[in-house]
Amino acid sequence: MTKYAFYEHEIDSIGVTNIAPVDTNYIEIEDHINPNDLYLKDGLIKVRPTCPGEYYSFNTVPESWVDDSLARLPEIKSKALRFVDEECSKIRSLYVTSISGQEMIYTMKRDEAVAYLNDSNPILSNYPWISAEIGVTADTAYEVAQVYINMSAMFTQALVALENIRLGTVYTINSATEKTGVDTALDNFSTGLSTLWRDTYKILGIKMTEDKVDFCC
C-alpha cells in the first residue's frame, strides 16, 4: 500500500496518510515507515536511516545517529541490574521454595540426618522425618539420611555459586565506565548462569529443555 508523509505547518508536525495530500509538502514513503522515522530538514521531509542501537538519538544537523549510551549509562546499569536479579531469582526459586515453612523443613531434615548419622545406636522413632520417607526417598533409614545430607550439600553449593555469579556481575556492572563494560558483564553472566541452569536441573532431576539453557543468550 502506498503511503504519503506530509508536513503540517499549523502544528509543526509530520503526518502519514494513505491518500496523496493536496496543496502541501509531501513525499511518498514505504509502507513500513511511520511518523517517528521521519524528520524535516531545510523544508524537506526525509526518512531517518536505520537506528544502530537502543541508546541512540537522531541529530538533524549532521543528519546522523548519535551514541547517547555514556549519558544514559545510569539507566543502562539499572536495567542490567534488574535483569541480573530477575534471572537469579528464577534459579533461586527452585531451591528456596515459596511454600510457607518449606525452608524450615529442609533445615530440620538436614539436622535430623546429621544427628542420625552421628548416633551410634539410633532409635528410628526419634527420627520422624527419616522414618516417614523409608521406602519413598530410599530403602533404608541410613540411605534416607544420606540423601538429606547430599541434597543439602548440593543445594548449598549451587546457591553459593549463584550468589558468586550475581555479586561478581553486580560489581562489574557498577564499575563499568561505558556501555561495552555492561555488555561484557551480561555476556559473562549469561554464560555462567547457563552452566548453573544445567547443574540445577541435574541436581533436581528435572528434564532439561533447550530454551531454558539458552534463556539469556
N, C-alpha and C positions, 0 to 999 in steps of 0.2 A: 504494500500500500504506500502510495506517495504521501509524504508529509512536507509541510512548509513551516519554516521558522520565520517569525516576523517581530519587528521591534515596535513596542507601544510607547510612543513619546510621552503620552499623558501620565503614565505611571512608571516610566523609565524601566521597562521590563521586556524580556524576550518571551514570546509565547510560541506555541506549536499548534498547528491545525491541519486537518486533512483536506481543506479547501484553500486554493490559492487566494491570498488576500488581495484586496483591491486598494489602490492608491496608498500603499505603504511599503516600506523597505522589507523585503523578504528573500529567502533563499530556499531552494529545495534540499531536503535532507533525507538521509536513510531512515528507514522505519524504526530502527533500534535506538535512535538518538532522542534524548529528552531535553527539556529546557536547561537542566543543570550541566549539560555537555556543551552549552553554547556561551559565547561572550561577544561583546561589542568592541570593535577596535577601529578607530578613525571612521566611525559611522557605518561600518560594515559588520554584518553578523558572521561570526566564524565558529568553527567546531574545534573544541579543545582536542589536543592529541590524547591518547590513552594515558590515564594516570599510572605512574610506575609503582605506586605503593600506597598503603593506607595513610601514612603520615606525610602527605604532600599537599601543598596548596598551589593554585594556579595564579601566576603573576601575569597580568595582561600587558605590562610594559615590555618585558622581553619576550612575552608570549611563550612561556615555558613553565614547567612544574618546578617548584622549589621544595627542597627537603626540609621539613619542619620537625624532624624527629628529635633534634637536640633540644629545641624549645619545648617540645612535648614529652621530654624524657620522663618527668614525674608521672605523667599519665600512662606512658608505656610500661613503666615499672609497676605501677599499681595494678594494671591489667594482668601483667605477667605473674605477680604475686598471688592474685586471686585464682588464676589458673592453677598454679602450683598447689595451693591449699585445697582446691576442689578435687584435683586428681589424687592427691594423697588421701583425702577423706574417703574416696571410693575404695581404696585398698584397706585403709584402717577400719572401715565399717564391716569388713569381712571378719576381722579379728575381734574388734570391740563392738559387739552387737548392740542394737538399740533396745533389745528386750530388757525390761527393768530387772535389775539384780543379777543379770547373767554373768557379768564380770566377777561378782562376788562368788558365784557358783564355781566358776573356773578356778578361782583362788582357793576355795575350800577343797575342791577335788585335788589340786596340786598339793596342798598342805597335808591332806589325808594320805595321799600316795607317798609323800616323803616319810610321814610317821609310820605307815605300814611297812615300807621297805627297811626302815631302821629298827623295827620291832622284831626282836629275836624269837618271840613266840606270840605272833598276832592272833587275836581272837576276832573272828570275822564280824561279829555283831558290833564291835567297836568301830567298824569302818563301813558305815551305811552307804556311802556313795559307791565304793568299790563293790560291795555286796550286791547292790542293785543292778550293776552292769555286768556281772559274771554271766557269760553266755550270750551277751549282747555286744559289748565292746570287745571282749576277749573271753577265752575259755576258762581262765583261772584268775584268782584274785591277784596273784603276782603279776600276771600279764596285763590286767586292767590297770594296776598301779603304774606299771611301766609305760603304758600308753599315756596316762595322765602326765607323767614326767616328761616323756618325749614331746608330747604336743605342747606343753608349757614352754619347753626349751625352744622349740621351733617357732612358736608364736612370738616369744621374746626376741629371738634372733631376727625374725622378719620385721618386727616393729622397730627395732633398733636400726636396722638397715634403712627402713623407710624414713625414720627421723634424720638419719645422717644425710640421706639424699635431699630431704626437704631443707634442712638447715644450711647445707652447703649451697644449694641453689638460691635460697633466700639471700645469703651473704653475697653471692656473686652478682645477683641482680641489683641489690642495694649498692654495691660497689661500682657498678658499671658507669662509665662516663659517656657512653654513646649507645645507640640502639643495637649495634652489632654485638656489643658485650651482653646485652639482654638476650639477643637471639641465640648466641652461643650457649649461654646458661640454660636456656629452654631446650636446646638440642641435646645437651648432655643430660638434662633432667629426663627427657623422653627416653633416651637410651637406657638410663639406669632404671627407670620405672617399668619399662617393657620387660627387663630381666626379672624385676621383682614380681610383676604380674605372673610370669611363668612359674616362679618359685612358689608364690601364694596358691596358685591353682593346684600345683603338685602337692603341697602340704595339706590342703583342704580336700583333695580328691575330687576337684571339680573339673569337668571336661573343658579343655581349652578351646576357645574359638578364635579364629584369625583376627576378627575385628577387635577383640579385646587386646590382643598383643599389639596391634597397630593403632590403638586408640589415639596416640599422641604423635603419630608420625605424619 
